[in-house]
């Protein structure tokens, strides 16, 4: 199954690195997070990649120019520097219009079972399946009584809610909900199919982490150094 990775955003919240390289090329454990994401799919047999390029796409092109790994097929597609998420996907329609495909962002990693996700999608026969994940907590929580700390807990996740974790499965009929470069995937397109009851959520209770800030990058680096990175098989 074809794998689309949105890799064209500006990554402004990680400006320590993204002033010179695009966010998907920020290294984790010595290689770009983009490669880690591709490894996740490859581990489940999905090796036909379509990378939607934008901001500093030349850096990604240069990295993969002489890249030789396994039997990956890597398609690097320019989708515009200022194109929004839905617009990037829309620009890939000619490559993806005939079969169900996989889609995710270029900054989130997980130990999600991709093939179970696909099985879930097929069994419910809806237009799009989204992976629902628990939001990681950035800070420890304090229980206070006056100025006294009653309880301190360093949380790894906030268990009371679900968020969009990427890792979508998409039927090509979804393209008719994407208009142009200004289309935000997470707004009108997904909201519209939700109203039509065509969106299903695959609940992933395991590891998931988005690299939004330097704090996130440092955390992921630490997991690799300690050989505790759940997404690495």
ZIMO-V406311 format. One record per residue. PHI is phi as a letter, one per 40 degrees, with the letter a starting at -180 (none if undefined). PSI is psi as a letter, one per 40 degrees, with the letter a starting at -180 (999 if undefined). OMEGA is omega as a letter, one per 30 degrees, with the letter a starting at -180 (NA if undefined). Layout:
# ZIMO-V406311
phi = (PHI:PHI)
psi = (PSI:PSI)
omega = (OMEGA:OMEGA)
This chain:
# ZIMO-V406311
phi = (none:c:b:b:b:c:b:b:c:c:f:c:c:b:c:d:b:c:c:b:b:c:d:c:c:c:c:b:g:g:a:d:d:d:c:c:c:c:d:d:c:c:c:b:g:b:b:b:b:b:c:c:c:a:d:f:c:c:c:c:d:c:c:c:d:b:c:b:a:f:b:c:b:b:b:b:b:c:b:g:c:b:c:c:d:c:c:c:c:d:c:c:d:c:c:b:c:b:a:c:b:b:a:a:c:c:a:b:b:a:b:c:c:c:c:c:c:c:d:c:d:c:c:c:f:b:c:b:b:b:c:c:b:c:c:c:c:c:b:c:b:b:b:b:b:g:c:c:c:c:a:b:b:c:c:c:a:c:c:c:a:b:b:c:b:g:f:c:b:b:c:c:c:c:d:c:c:b:c:a:c:c:c:c:d:c:b:d:c:c:c:c:c:c:c:c:f:b:b:b:b:c:c:b:c:c:c:a:a:c:c:c:b:d:d:c:c:c:c:c:d:c:c:c:d:c:f:b:c:c:c:c:c)
psi = (h:i:h:h:h:h:f:e:i:d:f:d:e:f:e:d:d:e:d:d:i:i:d:e:e:h:i:h:f:e:i:i:d:d:d:d:d:d:d:d:d:d:d:e:e:h:e:g:i:h:h:h:i:b:h:f:d:d:d:d:d:d:d:e:d:f:h:h:h:b:f:i:h:h:h:h:h:h:e:h:d:e:i:i:d:d:d:d:d:d:e:e:d:d:e:e:e:e:i:i:i:i:h:i:i:f:e:h:i:i:f:i:h:d:d:d:d:d:d:d:d:d:d:e:f:i:d:h:h:i:h:h:i:h:h:i:h:d:i:i:i:h:h:i:h:b:e:h:h:d:h:h:h:h:i:d:i:h:e:e:i:i:i:h:e:a:g:i:h:h:i:e:e:d:d:e:e:h:c:a:d:e:h:h:d:e:b:d:d:d:d:d:d:d:d:e:f:e:h:i:h:h:h:h:e:a:h:h:h:h:g:d:i:d:d:d:d:d:d:d:d:d:d:d:d:e:f:f:h:d:e:h:999)
omega = (a:a:l:l:l:a:a:a:a:l:a:a:l:a:l:a:a:l:a:l:l:a:a:l:l:a:l:a:l:l:a:l:l:l:l:l:l:l:a:l:a:l:l:l:a:a:l:a:l:a:a:a:l:a:l:l:l:l:l:l:a:a:a:a:l:a:l:a:l:l:l:l:a:l:a:a:l:a:l:a:a:a:l:a:l:l:l:l:l:a:l:a:a:a:a:a:a:a:l:a:l:a:l:l:a:a:a:l:a:l:l:l:a:a:l:l:l:l:l:a:a:a:a:l:l:a:a:l:l:l:l:a:l:l:l:l:a:a:l:a:l:l:a:l:a:l:a:l:l:a:l:l:l:a:l:l:l:a:a:a:l:l:l:a:a:l:a:l:a:l:a:l:l:a:a:l:l:a:a:a:a:a:l:a:a:l:a:a:a:l:a:a:l:l:l:a:l:a:l:l:l:a:l:a:a:a:l:l:l:a:a:a:l:l:l:l:a:l:l:l:a:l:l:l:a:a:l:a:a:a:a:a:NA)
